[in-house]
Amino acid sequence: MSIPDMLWSGWGDPERAAHLPDSVTDLLRELLGVREEPDQPVKLAEIEPPAPRLSARILADVVGDEHVRTDDETRIRHTRGKSTPDLLRIRAGDARTAPDAVVLPGSHDEVAELLARCSRHRIAVVPFGGGTSVVGGLTPETGGFAGMIALDLRRLDRLLCVDSVSRTATLQAGLRAPRAEELLNEQGFTLGHFPQSFEWASIGGFAATRSSGQASAGYGRFDEMVVALTLATPRGTLEVGRSPRSAAGPDLRQLVLGSEGAFGVITDVTVRVRPLPETRAHEGWLFRSFSEGTSAIRALAQDGPLPTVLRLSDETETMIGLARPSELGGPKSGGCLAICGYDGAPAEVAQRRAKVRALLRSRGGEFLGDEPGENWAEGRFSAPYLRDALLDAGVLAETLETAGFWSNLPRLYDAVRLTLTHELPSSVVMCHVSHVYPAGASLYFTVVTAQGDDPLARWQRAKAAVSDAIIEAGGTISHHHGVGVDHRDWFVREAGPLGVEVLRAVKHRLDPEGILNPGVLIPPAG
C-alpha cells in the first residue's frame, strides 16, 4: 500500500495539521461562546471495531491473500468519510460501521469477479477511492447482509493511454488526482480539475460524485470532461462512450456519472484533457456588496470573457479573510472579495485579463492586485486542516452547498443563511459563489459554531432544517458533494417518486442483490 493514508481522525497529512494561536482561541470564546475544549480524540490503538463477520478466504483467491486486509487499523481507516459528523464519531472511538475486510483488486477483471462473488454471498460492497466523502457516501446500510467490504481501488493507479490527437486520456479509477496530474503534465497536458479534495481524491471518485473543481469556469466540471468509462457490475461489464457526442439514444455515461457506487464500480474513465498552460495567474477584486458582486460575475458567466477561476465571497466570508488587510492590499473592512484566475499562453491571458478588468470595473469592482488571488491559490487546499483545529478547540465547523438559477439565487442564499442562524444561534455563517454557468451558480456555505453538549445532534437538526429550506427555495440538494446517505431523503423529494422508481429499476437490473453501497443515493424499496 504505497499510497499514504489520510489521518484517521481528521483530514490529510498529519504533518500539515493546523494549530490555532491563543489569540484566535480567545476570539472564538468571545464570538461563539466556546467555553471549554472537548475531550481529545481517542487513540487509534484504543478503538475496537466489531469482529469481522467474513472469512477472508471467500475473496482471497480472487486478489491474493496479501490484498485482503482484516486488521483493525486498516478497517478503521476505511470507516466513514471526512464530514464533521464522520469525524466526531470516529474521534469518539465509534467504529461500529467498520468494514469486515478491505479488499484491494488490481484489475477490472478482479473487480468484476469480486462483485459477482459478493452478490452470490450477499456481501455488501463499498467502493473506496480517496475516502473524502462528506455526505455519508461510505456509510451504507448493511442490515441483512452477510458482511461488508471496502473495495479499495488504489492498485488501479495507471494512466492507460493518451490520445494527443483527440486530446483525451484514459485513467484508471484508483489513480489519485495529484499523480494523475503529474503523469498528464509529463505528456504536456492537464486535466485542470482541482477541487478542495484534490490532494487526496481519486479519479473514480470524481466521476462517481460529479465533482467540480475550483477552475470549473475554465475547464468545466468533471462529468463534462468524461467521454467514456468502464463500469463493473455484479451482472457484468458496461462500457459506454464511443464518441464525444452521440444521438444513439440516451447517454448512458450520464447514468453512471454521479451514481456513487450504487450501480457498479467505475474502473477507468476516458477524459478530455487540455494542453498544459504556459502561465497561471490570480488576482483579487472588491465589490461593495454581495449583490453587486453577483451581478458582475453573472455578466462574465453569461457574456464573457470567462476567467479560468471565478469565485465571490459574501461580506462575512470576506471579513474573515480580511483579518490581515495588509496581506490582501485592500480596504480594512467591508465589501465582498472576488478571485479571478487565468490559465493559458501569456498573450492570451493578458488579453483576457484586460477584458475581464474592464468589465469588472464597469460593474463597480475595485482592483486589489495579484496578491489576494495568489494567496488564495497558495492556501486553497488548507481549509479542511483548519476544520480539524477548530474541532480540537471546541468549535463545530461544517460546509454545505447548493445551486440555483441566477434569478432565484438571492432567495436561495437568504433561505440558507436565515435557517442556519435560526437553528444555530451565535454562529458565523459564510458563503461564496464557487462555480458559475450562463443560467446560474452554486452557493457554498461554511458555518462555525460552538460544539455544545451534543454537537452531532445539533448539526443533524440544523442540516435537516437547512436541507428542507434548500428544497423549498428551489435549489438542488447538492451541486458537487453528492447525495450519499446524508442527502438521500431530500434527493428523493428533488427527483420525485417516478424518478426514484427509474433509478431503483436500474439498480435492480445491474445489482439484483442490492450489494452495492446499499442505502446510498437510492432508498431501499418499501
Helices and strands as residue ranges (DSSP letters): G 14-16, H 22-32, G 44-46, H 57-63, G 65-67, E 68-69, H 72-77, H 84-91, E 101-103, H 108-121, E 123-128, E 147-152, E 159-163, E 168-172, H 177-186, E 189-190, H 203-209, H 216-219, H 222-225, E 226-233, E 236-240, H 252-256, E 265-272, E 274-275, E 279-287, H 290-303, E 309-313, H 315-321, H 325-328, E 336-344, H 346-362, E 366-369, H 371-379, H 383-392, E 395-405, G 406-408, H 409-423, E 428-436, E 440-450, H 455-472, H 488-510
